[in-house]
Amino acid sequence: MATRSRLTVSRRNFSIGTGCLALLFGAGLPADAAETKTLDERFDYLSKNGNSNCTPKFAESIANMPVTARLRGSCCSEMERKRYIKQVQGLTKYAAIPEIPPDPYDIAAGVAQKVMPYYEAALSPDQQRAYQYAMDKSDEKGPCCCQCWRWKMYGGLAKFLITEHGFTDEQVVEVWNLSNGCGGSG
């Protein structure tokens, strides 16, 4: 339980807003400049220090990772700075839902472990229509470009959001598009 609280607090500190980011990471800089500098630093770190990949072995290993382990970097293509910043800024809209990672290239294993089992969940006909709409309309025609661990994680996240938070088909599409961790420019 203490681990979950720590993850939630960390998430809130990261997505609380530009003013707090300036205080935490860039004292003396204008808020927008501090946020961009911080995101640039995160991008530089994550684009060079990724540990995730698209293999079945990696997907299977997630269940046995400590909840505080991090799934970092891109799976398929190099990260693109401008897109990364847009994604992280867009995901702040969902900061109140701890299951939605605030950074698609830095995900707590505990979050993945929580939502991945939802991938196998049965949906009502209306819920299935919302899920199918997201499959048809998202940029990747699904939660990710290939059926790797991200596909199962974000597919499970979508079912979790639909069943537990009443997300609409359009909301799932937005979360998937903002959370695409495949790299590239989109």
Order of alpha helices (4+ residues) and beta strands (2+ residues): alpha-alpha-alpha-alpha-beta-alpha-beta-alpha-alpha-alpha-alpha
